[in-house]
Every structure is written in structure tokens, then in C-alpha cells.
Amino acid sequence: MRNLRFTLAVPAALLVLIVAACGGDGDGGGGSDATSAGDAGGGFPAVSGGNVIPEQAVVDLNKGADPPFLYTQDFELQDCTFSARGKNAFFDSLEAGAYTKSELPGKIGEIAQKEISYRKDYLVLAETKKLNIEGIGEVEAAIVQEREYENDRQIQVSFNWYSVCEQTGSVFSLGEDSFALNPETGEVTDTEGSWLAGYVNTLGEVSIPAMQVAGTAVVGSKYIFDGAPGIALGGSEIIAHVNIKDGKLTTVPTKYYAGESDIPMPFAESAGDMTCLQIEEISQDSGTRRPDLTDVTNKVWCPGFGLAYDTSDGWLLSATVLSQEEANKLTQTIEDNQVRQISQ
């Protein structure tokens, strides 16, 4: 297995928001009127507008100011063979029907702006996303539908595209369609955060694939987890291996996070003790092009389960694999600016 270089880069800028529709043309523009889970068939789209192999190995989220926030952005993806159903020791299963639920009681809601009951679920869809990306070629990606709820009312749905480099086992994000929803009506209110690898913004910056979890997890490694300058650009650092013991998780402190102890892990009551991976994420503010240190997130990924704890979104409640019939009941589409169930 080839080891990736983890040096630590440049670009940035404002960008036109995109609705890179799951069934779209692959060039960073919008798709059809109905945005659904993905491409259930057919060939690969036309090649993307920009080459995703970066000229510089690292990017600086602080745009050259002190101190630098340096993260690897060149993963030598031209050497990868990608798989939509690949494996990674710590990342969530990309098997069709894989379904997880998490919650965070007492979170300050984005819409309510007061304490709410927050929950999120993730579903790997049977369909895949086909992309043709300059620099790496044709790629097939798993589609993970992500839904968020405040006080049991849905506020968000996104379709995220992941693929695994078979040579390294690293998982990469190739973009997403993101839809904020009116919790009363289900109407789409904005598409902020949508991006697609290969899209070129008005400043000539190219959105590039971003690593989610490395195949070889080396503490201290730094790399981008979001790759769209001006829309969603951020860096991860592998902080430590941490333990779940007797159903409780203890995390370690960082410069921006105090660390926690005895965090309840409901799924671990049956899964038992395990060693997991703590990763810290820092995003760049899309306006100032500086690190947003007011919203630093620490995540814990566990073998066989994936994302087990997120300081922003809570802890994993359960992980299972649904039948196609069960998955269809949870799959959503965006039609005429409205979220709908694919199967009522």
C-alpha cells in the first residue's frame, strides 16, 4: 500500500454558489428540475471544467498571514483507482442501505436560535454518482443522503459523494448537493455549501477532492476535508487515538477544544470497548478567507461504525443496514424546490 505525502498550501476566493445536482452534467452547474439521489444508470458525463490535481502540495487557510494553517491538498489522486463501495478502517460503511442515526439534545438550533433537540441521519443510497474529473478520469461515487432535524422538523437534506482510493484506502469527498429547508413547509431556502470537484469559480480556482479519513491514520497528519474555495474549504488534523471504555468516550484537549470525558456512547453498550480516532476540523470563512476559529469541530471515528461523536452534531445512536424497501421509504428528492419522499 502506497503511503500518501502529508506535507502541509495556497488558493482561496469568493465563488458563485452551485447546485451540482446529483443527476447533473458534472461541470459544476445545475442539473434537472428534479434533484434526486443519483444516476441510476447511463454513462459518465463530460469531463469537468478544471484539473483537480493541484499545482501546490499544500494550502494555507490563513492566506499567508501568521500563523499559517497548512494542510495537504495534493493526494496524488492520478495514481488511484476509485471505488464507490470501498473500505476504510474508520470511515462509515459505504454499503448500499447502511443507515446511522445520531443526536445532540440541548444544541443551539440554527433556525430556532435556542436549545433544541437535534438529530441527524445518514443513508447510503443504492444509486451511485458518476463523474468525469479532469486529472483523475471517470469516478463512481457512493451517495450518502444526510438529513438534519430540529425538534423533529427537518431543516436540511444533502447528497454527499464519496469514493475510496483502492491503493491507499483513503476516503475522498467529491462534492455534495446541499439544501436548507423551511421546517414548516419543506421548501428549499438555499443551497449554500453545494460544490463539485472540477468546478472552476470566477477567480479561476478549482474545487478539488478532499480527504475524509486517511487509509493510514498517522497522528499529526493534516489534510483538507472540504475542497471548494469560497464555498467550503477546510482542514483536518489527526489528533489522537482515543478510547471508548464501558460505554463512555474520553477525548483529548487541543488548542481550540477543552476535551471531554465520560461521553455516553449508546452504540458501544453492545459493541464493547474500542480504540477510535479523534480528528479536528477547521474551516475557512468564505468571506474573509481566514480560519473560522469560532466553529472548530472535533470528531471521533470508530472501527466498524464510522462517525461516533461530533462536537457539533452529537453522538451515534445506532448503525444498521436497511433493505432496499426500507431505504426507499427514507430516500428523498428535491422537485420543484420542494423536498419529497421517493417512496411514500
N, C-alpha and C positions, 0 to 999 in steps of 0.2 A: 504494500500500500504506500503510495507516494505521500510524503508529508508536505503540507502547504507552508509557504513562507508567511510568517507573521511579522513583517516589518510594520512600521507604523506610520494624509495626503492632500489634497487641494480642492478643486472646484466648489461652486456654490451659486445661488441666484433665484430670482422670482420666476414663476413659471405659470403657464396657462394651465388651469385645472383641466384634468381629463376625465372622461368617463370611459375607461378602457373596458368596454363591455365584454363579458365573457364570450359572447358569440361574435365578437367584433373582428376587424380586419387585421389586427395585430400591429398597426402602425402607431398606436398611442392615441388614436382618435376614437370617436364614439362608434357604437355598433348599431344593432337594430333597435326597433322600438321596444322589443321585449328582451330584457336582460335576464338571463337565467343562469343556471349553474354552469353550463359549459357547452362544449362542442361534442354532441353525441355521435358524431361521425364526420365523414368528409376528410379532405386533405389539409395540408398545412397552409397557412396564409402566406402572403407575400412577405419578403424579408423586411425586418424592422428598419426604421429610418436612420439609426445611428449604431456605430460599432460599440459593443458593450465591453470590450477589452480596454481598460483604462490606460492612458499613457503614463500615469504615475502610480506607483505601487501603493501609496498611502494617501489619505485625505485628512486635512486639518479642519475639524468642525469649528475652530475658532478663527479661521481665515487668516492665519499668520500672526495673530496677536498673541501676547503672553497671558497665560501659559498655553502652549499648543495642546490640542486634543487630537492625537494622531491615531488613526485606525487603518488597518489593511483594507484595501478595496480591490486589489488585483489577486484573484484566486486561481489564475491560470486555467480558466474555465474552458479554453480552447482544447485542453487535454482531457476533458471529462466526457464520459458517456452518461447521459441523464436518464433517470427512471422515475416515472410518476409514483411507483409503488415501492421505492427503495427503502432501505432500512438504516436506522441510526440508533445508537445505543440509548440516547437520552430523549430524542425528539418524539412527539406524539406519533402513533401509528398512522400511516397513510393508506391503510387498507380501506377499501370502499365499505361504508357503513360504520366505521369507527366513530364513536359518539362519546363526548365527555361533557360534564357539567361542573361549573364552579360557582361560588357565591361569595359575597362580601357584605354582610349586614353592617349597617352604620356608615356606608360610604356616602360622601357628599355627592349628590347626583348632578350630572351635567345640566340637566333641564330643571330639576326641582331646586337646585342650589341649597339643599338642606339634606340632613341624613335620610337615606332611603335604604330599602332592601334591594341590593344589586345582585344580578345573576347573569351568567353568560354560558352559552353552549357552543360546541364545535361539532360539526358533522362532516365527515369525508364523503363526498358525493361519488356516485358510480361513474359519472361523466368525467372526462379529463379536458384540460385546456391545451390546445395545440398552438405552438408559437414557432416562428421562424426568425431567429435573432442573429443579426449580423455579428460575426465574431465567434459564435458557437454553433450556429446552424439550427436545425429542426429540433425542438424540445417538446416533450409531452409532460404536462404538469398535473399533479393532483389538485383538485379543487376542494378547499375547505370552507364550508359555509360557517360564518361566525355571527351569532345573534346576541344582542345585549338588551337587558330589561331593567327598568327602574320601577319598583313597586308593582311588578308583574305586567308592566306595559312595555312593549317593545319600542326601543329608541334607535336601533341600529341593525343593519344587516350588511355583511361584506362577504365577498367571494375572493378568497386568497389562493394564490397559485404557487405550489411548492414542487420542487423536483430535487432528486438526490443524485449527487455525483457518485457513480459506482466505484470509481477508482479511490476515492477518499472517504466515502460515507458521510460527507458533509451535506446538510440540507440547505437549499437556497430558495429564497423568495424571488419570484419573477414579476411580482406586481399584485394588484388587487383592484376590485371594484368595491367601493365603499359608499353606503347610502345611509345618511342620517334620516330618521323618520319622525314624523309628528306622532307622539304616543296616543293621541286621541283618534286620529284618522288613518294612520299608516301611510300617509302621503310623504314622498321624498322631499326633504327640505334642503339638503345639499349633498354634494359628492366629494367633499374635501377629503384628501388622503388617497384618492384613486390614482394609480400610476401603473406603468407598464414598462418593462425592460426594453430598451431600444428606442424609447421616445426621446425626441430632441426638443428641448424647450426654446424659448425665444432668445436666450442668451447663448445657445449652441451647446448647452450641457446635456449629456446623455444620461438617462436613467439606466442603472446597471443592476444585475442580480446581486442580492445581498445575502450573506450567510445568516442562518438562524441558529443552528447548533453545529459545531465542528465535529467531524468524524473522529478526530484525535483531539481530545479536550485537554489542553495544556493550560494550567493556571497562569494567569498573567497575559494570555493572548488577547489581542484587541482587533476587532474587525467590524465592518459596517453590518448592521442588521436591517436597515432601510436604505435604498439606493437611489432615491429620486430627489435631486437638488431642487430646493424651492417648494417641494411638496412634502416629502417625507425622507429625511436623511438623518441617520443616527448611528451611533457606535456602541458595541457591546464589549465588555471585558469579563473574561472568566475569572471570578473572584476566588472561589474555593470549592473544595468538596465538603459537603455538609451532610449531617446525619438525621435520619428520622428514627427515633427510638421510642418504643412503647406508644406509638401513635402520635408523637409530638415532634415537631421540627424546630431545630435551632439554627439560625443564620448568623453570619459573622458581620461585624460592622465594617463600613467603608468610610471614606471621607464625606460622603453625602447621605449615608444611611446608618442609623444607630444600631442595626441588628436587632434580632428578636429571639425570644426563647419560648418554648412550650406552645408553639403554634399548633392548634389541633389539625390533624390530617385524617379526615374521616375515612378516606380510601385505605389508609395504612392499617386500620384496625384489623382488616382481614389479610392485607398484603404482607404485613410484618415489617421488621426493621430493614433499612436500606441506606446506601450511600448515594447522594444526589449531587447535582452540580448547580452552584449559585452563580448567576450571570447578572451583571449590572448594565443597564441600558441608559444612554444619554442621547437625547435627540437635539438636533439643531433647530433653533427657532427659524421658521421660514421667512420671517420679515427681517430680523436683524442679522441673520446668518451667524449667530453665536450660539454656543451650547445653552440649552434651557436647563439651568440647574435648579429650577423650582419644581421640576417634574421628573426627577430621576427615579427609575424603576428597577427593583431587584426581582429577579425571577429564579425559581428553583425547578430544575428539570430532573426527573427521576427515571431510572431504567425500567422499561416495560410500561410506563404510564405517561411519560411526557411532562407537560407543564403541570406541576403540582402546586405551586404557590407563586402568586404575583402580587407585589405590594400595592398595585393599583386596582387589581380585579379580584383578589381573594384566593381561596384555596379550592383544590379539586375535591369534588364530592364523590363522583363516580366515573368509571370508564367502562364502556361495553362496546359490542359490535352489533348493530341492528341488521335485521333482514332488509331486503330491498323494499318490501311493502312497508315496513316500519319507517325506513328512511324517507320514502316518498311523502309520508304524512308530515314530515318536518321540513322538507325542501321548499324553498321559497323562490319566487321570481319577482322581477320588477317589470310591471307592464303599465303603460300609460301613467308613469310617475307614481305608481301605487304598488306597495308590497302585497303579494298574493301567495297563497299556498299552491304548490304544484299539484297537490292531491288533497281534496277537501275531506 
